Amino acid sequence: MSRRVIAFAAAVLLLVLATVLVNRVLPGWSYPLCGLVTAAGLVGLARWSGLHLSSIGLDRAHLRRSGLFGLAGLSVVALGFGIALAVPALRTFFEDGRMPGLAAGPVLWAALVRIPLGTVLLEEVAFRGVLPALLGGDDRWRWGPALGASALFGLWHVLPSLALTRNAAVGAVFGSASLVVVSAVAVVAAAVAGVFLLWWRHQGRGVLAPALVHLATNSGGVLVAWYVLSSG
């Protein structure tokens, strides 16, 4: 059995352990720490398997290009949030019961620490960097590694999706649909998003490109939801 196969199996097991720990076992404050440790472990496995940093999108050669693509994507997300705020009917999407209250401290902790380190860093290193490379991806776009890594990205969202019914917009769309249906749709949506983010990583030649889009979507979403709920 090759090192790359062993590293892939170990990476998947590490991610399964991480998602169970952060969603079911560890206290909330440890979420960013778990993300950092898991991301470091994944990079270590990739390097042990023989992959170079360029293979997992972490080399500095394309840092400028990756950053520019990331900022372009971030700008599009910001424009989308601006349009949603300007249209009253769309504000429902930000009425999220998962918000950590309306106090500034917890919201800023979520937007500036918890999400960047526990969510964005880990997920981009794992699903746009290490896993596609271990599945045989390289600088060329390959559908096999892209779909494989994105499918795993969708499954990664199974446990977090169990709290989606606390979002007002989700409740309005799905009505009395079972949690299983809502969770399944969320997993598929995450997998599709994973394909786009991986494609953006290839365009930008590094994980920084999708990471900035991911950060804008998640942290930006928290801040906009905070604004909507506070002003409502």
Secondary structure, DSSP 8 states (H G I E B T S, - for coil): --HHHHHHHHHHHHHHHHHHIIIIIS-GGGHHHHHHHHHHHHHHHHHHTT--GGGGT--STTHHHHHHHHHHHHHHHHHHHHHHHHSGGGGGGG-BTTS--S-HHHHHHIIIIIIIIIIIIHHHHIIIIIHHHHTT--SS--HHHHHHHHHHHHHHTHHHHTTGGGBHHHHHHHTT--HHHHHHHHHHHHHHHHHHHHHHHHHHTSTHHHHHHHHHHHHHHHHHHHHHHHH-
